[in-house]
């Protein structure tokens, strides 16, 4: 009986993935870590994201939502605008049960815009503060919800693809009409911006975050390539065991580099 119980527990441990486990970093030492939202009302953002299907957690002073592959961090700060009109137009999630999820979201009163073709499992949610989230149905994922992509609008998609490849080890590709740069945890889709857009800093999605191995070594390589950091690497004032520094890509997306976010209890 004891052996059978141990086998059952082992099977459950194998078959049930940790809900918000971050991806394993690539050879360059980078993986997606988080997306940081400036929230007019943190409670409203929390309600939205739990209605979407995320799990709300608190790590010391950091309020965040767990979604497989990413943490969404919520900070009380009035944004200067939504995602539309900024260098980061939206980010995207996979959902396992598209029909069931969209029905639930509509019943919860979320702002849901399905694709005009009902046979296409795709649509957009718009959350508080104008945070736009694209949804794709994908019945093959292991969890009800999963991180999929970050959609940046840049003047030079090919140049941005190369930049993320050089500095974050991103794999170049293409989806639909978009050049892509994929790091563990997310695809970065690169749309062509025909006019200047606002940088992300201060907007509702203020920045994206990469969790990196050996932050000191990673930053030294960036600096050797001429990329400036906002300041020296420092300990986070909001969570123990978390080290941070910021850079901004050439097209206006602010990026936080973290070491220690992946150790957040799940």
LINWOTA-V535847 format. One record per residue. N is the residue number from 0. RES is the residue in three letters. NEAR is the number of other C-alpha atoms within 12 Angstrom. D_CENTER is the distance of its C-alpha to the mean C-alpha in Angstrom with 2 decimals. Layout:
((N	RES	NEAR	D_CENTER) (N	RES	NEAR	D_CENTER))
//
This chain:
((0	UNK	7	43.62) (1	UNK	8	41.73) (2	UNK	9	40.77) (3	UNK	10	39.59) (4	UNK	11	37.42) (5	UNK	12	35.81) (6	UNK	13	35.15) (7	UNK	15	33.51) (8	UNK	14	31.26) (9	UNK	13	30.33) (10	UNK	13	29.54) (11	UNK	13	27.27) (12	UNK	12	25.42) (13	UNK	12	24.96) (14	UNK	13	24.12) (15	UNK	17	21.73) (16	UNK	21	18.38) (17	UNK	23	16.77) (18	UNK	28	14.48) (19	UNK	36	11.45) (20	UNK	31	12.51) (21	UNK	38	10.30) (22	UNK	32	11.51) (23	UNK	23	14.65) (24	UNK	28	14.54) (25	UNK	25	16.38) (26	UNK	20	19.81) (27	UNK	28	18.65) (28	UNK	29	17.06) (29	UNK	39	13.34) (30	UNK	38	10.29) (31	UNK	47	6.56) (32	UNK	44	6.77) (33	UNK	44	4.89) (34	UNK	43	4.39) (35	UNK	39	8.16) (36	UNK	47	10.36) (37	UNK	36	14.08) (38	UNK	34	15.95) (39	UNK	27	19.57) (40	UNK	21	19.96) (41	UNK	29	17.72) (42	UNK	19	19.69) (43	UNK	20	19.09) (44	UNK	36	15.29) (45	UNK	31	15.77) (46	UNK	24	18.13) (47	UNK	34	15.95) (48	UNK	35	13.03) (49	UNK	25	15.71) (50	UNK	27	17.48) (51	UNK	41	14.58) (52	UNK	32	14.73) (53	UNK	31	12.48) (54	UNK	28	14.46) (55	UNK	29	15.12) (56	UNK	25	16.05) (57	UNK	22	17.53) (58	UNK	27	17.63) (59	UNK	16	20.57) (60	UNK	17	19.71) (61	UNK	27	15.93) (62	UNK	29	15.04) (63	UNK	39	11.79) (64	UNK	38	10.73) (65	UNK	38	10.28) (66	UNK	40	8.86) (67	UNK	35	9.79) (68	UNK	43	7.61) (69	UNK	44	5.08) (70	UNK	43	6.63) (71	UNK	44	6.66) (72	UNK	39	9.53) (73	UNK	41	12.37) (74	UNK	32	15.08) (75	UNK	25	18.40) (76	UNK	22	18.94) (77	UNK	23	20.22) (78	UNK	29	18.05) (79	UNK	24	20.05) (80	UNK	31	18.64) (81	UNK	33	16.00) (82	UNK	40	13.46) (83	UNK	28	16.42) (84	UNK	28	18.46) (85	UNK	36	15.95) (86	UNK	44	14.68) (87	UNK	47	11.26) (88	UNK	41	12.75) (89	UNK	40	10.07) (90	UNK	42	7.01) (91	UNK	36	8.26) (92	UNK	39	8.98) (93	UNK	36	12.09) (94	UNK	34	14.76) (95	UNK	25	17.80) (96	UNK	25	20.45) (97	UNK	30	19.84) (98	UNK	23	23.23) (99	UNK	18	23.15) (100	UNK	31	19.73) (101	UNK	32	20.69) (102	UNK	19	24.03) (103	UNK	19	22.60) (104	UNK	29	20.35) (105	UNK	19	23.43) (106	UNK	14	25.57) (107	UNK	18	23.31) (108	UNK	18	23.72) (109	UNK	28	20.16) (110	UNK	26	20.10) (111	UNK	26	19.76) (112	UNK	24	20.75) (113	UNK	28	21.50) (114	UNK	19	22.47) (115	UNK	11	26.15) (116	UNK	10	27.01) (117	UNK	14	26.91) (118	UNK	12	26.92) (119	UNK	15	23.47) (120	UNK	27	20.68) (121	UNK	29	18.27) (122	UNK	31	17.74) (123	UNK	31	15.81) (124	UNK	32	15.21) (125	UNK	31	15.64) (126	UNK	36	15.03) (127	UNK	31	16.78) (128	UNK	31	16.81) (129	UNK	30	16.14) (130	UNK	38	12.41) (131	UNK	34	12.44) (132	UNK	40	10.59) (133	UNK	33	12.06) (134	UNK	37	13.27) (135	UNK	33	15.02) (136	UNK	32	17.51) (137	UNK	24	17.65) (138	UNK	19	20.38) (139	UNK	15	20.01) (140	UNK	21	16.87) (141	UNK	21	17.98) (142	UNK	26	16.16) (143	UNK	29	16.31) (144	UNK	35	12.61) (145	UNK	40	9.97) (146	UNK	45	6.58) (147	UNK	33	8.16) (148	UNK	35	7.39) (149	UNK	39	6.73) (150	UNK	38	10.29) (151	UNK	45	12.14) (152	UNK	40	15.83) (153	UNK	36	18.06) (154	UNK	21	21.82) (155	UNK	22	21.89) (156	UNK	30	19.48) (157	UNK	23	21.54) (158	UNK	22	21.57) (159	UNK	37	17.81) (160	UNK	37	17.55) (161	UNK	25	20.20) (162	UNK	29	18.70) (163	UNK	37	15.42) (164	UNK	26	17.77) (165	UNK	22	20.18) (166	UNK	32	18.07) (167	UNK	37	15.12) (168	UNK	26	17.04) (169	UNK	33	15.02) (170	UNK	28	17.11) (171	UNK	27	18.46) (172	UNK	23	18.81) (173	UNK	19	19.23) (174	UNK	17	18.11) (175	UNK	10	20.49) (176	UNK	12	21.39) (177	UNK	27	18.28) (178	UNK	31	18.21) (179	UNK	35	15.16) (180	UNK	36	14.00) (181	UNK	34	12.40) (182	UNK	41	11.32) (183	UNK	32	11.10) (184	UNK	36	8.05) (185	UNK	38	7.20) (186	UNK	34	9.68) (187	UNK	44	9.88) (188	UNK	38	12.43) (189	UNK	40	14.97) (190	UNK	32	17.22) (191	UNK	27	20.51) (192	UNK	25	20.97) (193	UNK	13	24.68) (194	UNK	15	24.84) (195	UNK	16	23.37) (196	UNK	25	20.23) (197	UNK	29	19.28) (198	UNK	32	17.12) (199	UNK	39	13.90) (200	UNK	34	15.51) (201	UNK	30	16.95) (202	UNK	37	15.25) (203	UNK	45	13.43) (204	UNK	51	10.01) (205	UNK	43	11.62) (206	UNK	43	9.46) (207	UNK	43	6.52) (208	UNK	41	7.45) (209	UNK	48	8.97) (210	UNK	44	11.12) (211	UNK	41	14.46) (212	UNK	28	17.85) (213	UNK	22	20.76) (214	UNK	30	19.22) (215	UNK	22	22.72) (216	UNK	18	23.36) (217	UNK	30	20.06) (218	UNK	35	20.70) (219	UNK	19	24.33) (220	UNK	20	23.55) (221	UNK	26	21.45) (222	UNK	19	24.35) (223	UNK	13	26.87) (224	UNK	14	25.24) (225	UNK	14	25.73) (226	UNK	22	22.24) (227	UNK	22	22.72) (228	UNK	27	20.83) (229	UNK	19	21.07) (230	UNK	16	23.25) (231	UNK	19	24.02) (232	UNK	25	21.72) (233	UNK	23	22.16) (234	UNK	20	21.72) (235	UNK	24	19.39) (236	UNK	14	21.65) (237	UNK	19	19.48) (238	UNK	22	19.24) (239	UNK	19	21.72) (240	UNK	19	20.92) (241	UNK	28	17.88) (242	UNK	30	18.48) (243	UNK	36	16.64) (244	UNK	32	17.30) (245	UNK	32	15.95) (246	UNK	32	16.54) (247	UNK	27	16.16) (248	UNK	34	16.11) (249	UNK	26	19.31) (250	UNK	33	17.96) (251	UNK	30	16.69) (252	UNK	38	12.97) (253	UNK	33	12.93) (254	UNK	37	11.28) (255	UNK	40	11.70) (256	UNK	45	12.99) (257	UNK	39	13.45) (258	UNK	37	15.91) (259	UNK	27	16.37) (260	UNK	41	13.09) (261	UNK	33	13.40) (262	UNK	21	16.80) (263	UNK	30	15.67) (264	UNK	18	17.98) (265	UNK	24	16.58))
//
